[in-house]
Amino acid sequence: MKKIIFYITTICFMTYSHTQKNIIDHSTVSSISEKRKSFSVQDLLDHADKNITVDQNGVFDLSHQQLSSLDGLQNISDPFKVKHLILSHNNLTKLEETFFYPFKNLTRIDLHHNKIKNIMYNCFYYNAKIKRINLDNNRLNYLSSKSFASLPNLQRLSLRNNRLSALPIHIFNNNNSSELKVLTSGNTISKTNLFRIEKRKKKIELIH
C-alpha cells in the first residue's frame, strides 16, 4: 500500500543538529568572494587549513561555510562514502544537473536555509538511493514534474517556508516507497492542488 502524506501544518522534521564550525576564517572567504563574486566548494577545498573528509558515519558537512556555489563538490575525497550530505545555512541559489553526480550512495541531503530558487530537473538523476531531502527555508517558487522523478525511494521531502503556490500533479508519479511524507507549511499551495495530486495516485492520505 502506498501513501503520500502532505503536511501543511507545522510538523517537526528531524534535522542533523550538529553546527559545523567555519573551516576557513571569514576574512579569507570575504577576500575570495569580493574578487570572484562567489565562494565555491573548490575555494573551500583550496584554502582550508585542514583536510575536509567524510566522517565514519558517512556524513559530509559543509554547513555554515558561506558557500554560494557548489562548483568543486565533485572533487572531494571518497564521494562514494557519503551517505548524508549537509549543505544547510549557506548562500546557494540553484542546484545544477551535475553537482551530485559522484554521490551514488547518498541517502539524505540537507539544503535548508539557503537561497535556492531553481532545481534543475536532472539534479538528482544519479542519486536513486536518496530517502530524505530537506529544502526548508529557501526561495523556491517553482518545481518541475521531473524535479524528483529519479528518486523512487524518497520517503521524506520537506519544502516548508518557500514561495511555492502549486505542485505539479505528476511530481511523485515515479515514487515507489510505501509512504512518502511531504511537508509544505509556509507556502501558498492550495488544498485543491494537493487533492489533484491525490486523485492522480491511489492510496494517498492528506493530513491538514
Secondary structure by P-SEA (a helix, b strand, c coil): cbbbbbbccbbbbbcccccccccccaaaaaaaaaacccccaaaaaacccccccccccccccccccccccccccccccccccccbbbbccccccccccccccccccccbbbbccccccccccccccccccccbbbbccccccccccccccccccccbbbbcccccccccccccccccccbbbbbbccccccaaaaaaaaaacccccccc
